[in-house]
C-alpha cells in the first residue's frame, strides 16, 4: 500500500479556522490522534449549520457518520492554529464522502487529511433517505477536483 501525498490548502473550496486546546495534547506533546476526528466532525457540522442544512434538534433529515479515516503527515500541538479544509469528494443517492485537510499555522500542505462519510437518514426512523435536492446543491458547491500540480 502506498502512502498518500498530503493535499494543498487550495484543494479545498471551504476553509474553517480552528484553535487547538491544551487538552488536545497527549503525553507525547502533540495532538492525540483521536482528536483529529473531533476536528473533522467540527468542520463538517459547522459547514452544515452555516449553510442551513442542519438545525440541531429540528432537522427532519440528518447525516450519520458511518466511516472515517485519517492519514498523518506532520504533528500538530497546542497552541497551533489550524485551518480545516473541506470538500465533498463523492455524493451518492443517500451518502456523501467528505474530504478534510488540516493545516497548521498558515502551512499550505496538510499536516493530516482524511475522509468522513455521512449517510442521510430520516431523523425519527433512522432509515436511509435520498439526499434532498437543496442539500445536494450545496454539496455540489464544495465539490472540487484538486488543481493540477
C-alpha positions in Angstrom: 0.0 0.0 0.0 1.5 3.3 -1.0 1.4 6.3 1.3 -0.9 9.1 0.2 0.6 12.5 -0.6 -0.5 15.5 1.5 -3.0 17.8 -0.2 -2.6 21.5 -0.6 -4.9 24.0 1.1 -6.1 25.2 -2.4 -7.5 21.7 -3.0 -10.4 22.5 -0.6 -13.1 25.0 -1.5 -14.2 25.6 2.1 -12.0 26.7 5.0 -12.7 26.9 8.7 -10.2 28.3 11.3 -9.8 26.1 14.4 -7.8 26.5 17.6 -6.0 23.6 19.3 -6.6 23.4 23.0 -4.2 22.4 25.8 -6.4 19.3 26.4 -5.8 18.2 22.8 -2.2 17.3 23.5 -1.2 13.9 24.7 1.8 12.8 26.8 4.0 12.9 23.7 3.4 16.6 23.3 1.3 16.6 20.2 -2.4 16.4 19.4 -3.7 12.9 20.1 -4.8 11.0 17.0 -8.3 10.7 18.3 -8.7 14.5 18.5 -8.3 14.8 14.7 -11.7 13.2 14.3 -13.2 16.0 16.5 -11.7 18.5 14.1 -13.3 16.6 11.2 -16.6 16.5 12.9 -16.4 20.2 13.7 -15.7 21.4 10.1 -18.4 19.2 8.6 -21.1 20.1 11.1 -20.2 23.8 11.2 -20.5 23.9 7.4 -23.9 22.1 7.6 -25.1 24.5 10.2 -23.8 27.6 8.4 -25.4 26.6 5.1 -28.8 26.0 6.8 -28.6 22.2 6.2 -28.6 21.2 9.9 -30.7 22.7 12.6 -29.9 20.7 15.7 -32.9 19.1 17.2 -35.2 20.3 14.4 -33.9 18.8 11.1 -36.0 16.0 9.7 -33.1 14.6 7.6 -29.7 14.2 9.3 -26.3 12.7 8.3 -25.0 9.9 10.5 -21.3 9.1 10.4 -20.7 5.6 9.0 -16.9 5.8 8.3 -13.8 7.9 8.9 -10.2 7.7 8.1 -7.1 9.8 8.7 -3.6 10.0 7.4 -1.0 11.9 9.4 2.0 13.8 7.8 3.2 16.3 10.4 2.5 16.7 14.1 0.3 19.5 15.5 0.2 20.7 19.1 -1.2 23.4 21.3 -1.1 26.3 20.7 -1.2 25.7 16.9 -3.9 27.4 14.9 -5.4 25.1 12.3 -7.2 25.8 9.1 -9.6 22.9 8.2 -10.2 22.5 4.5 -13.4 20.7 3.4 -14.7 19.3 0.1 -17.3 16.8 -1.0 -15.5 14.0 -2.8 -18.4 11.8 -3.6 -22.1 12.4 -3.5 -24.3 9.3 -3.7 -28.0 8.9 -3.6 -28.1 8.8 0.3 -24.5 9.3 1.3 -21.7 11.8 0.9 -18.0 11.3 1.4 -16.3 14.5 2.7 -12.5 15.0 2.5 -10.9 17.1 5.1 -7.4 18.6 5.3 -5.9 20.1 8.4 -3.2 22.8 8.0 -1.2 24.2 10.9 -0.1 27.8 11.4 -0.5 29.0 7.9 1.0 26.0 6.2 -0.3 25.2 2.7 0.5 21.5 2.9 -1.7 19.2 5.0 -0.5 18.0 8.4 -3.3 15.5 8.3 -6.1 14.6 5.9 -8.9 12.1 5.9 -12.5 11.2 5.0 -15.8 11.5 6.8 -18.8 9.6 5.4 -22.4 10.6 6.2 -25.4 8.5 5.3 -28.5 10.7 5.3 -31.4 9.3 7.3 -34.9 10.2 8.5 -34.3 11.7 11.9 -37.2 9.9 13.5 -36.8 6.4 11.9 -33.1 6.5 11.3 -33.7 4.8 7.9 -31.7 6.0 4.9 -33.3 8.6 2.6 -32.3 10.2 -0.6 -30.2 13.3 -0.1 -32.6 16.2 -0.5 -32.1 18.4 -3.6 -31.4 21.5 -1.6 -28.6 19.6 0.3 -27.2 18.1 -2.9 -27.0 21.6 -4.5 -25.0 22.9 -1.5 -22.8 19.8 -1.5 -22.1 20.3 -5.2 -20.8 23.8 -4.4 -18.0 22.3 -2.4 -17.2 19.5 -4.8 -13.8 20.3 -6.3 -11.2 18.4 -8.2 -7.7 19.1 -7.0 -5.9 21.7 -9.2 -3.2 20.3 -11.4 0.3 20.3 -9.9 
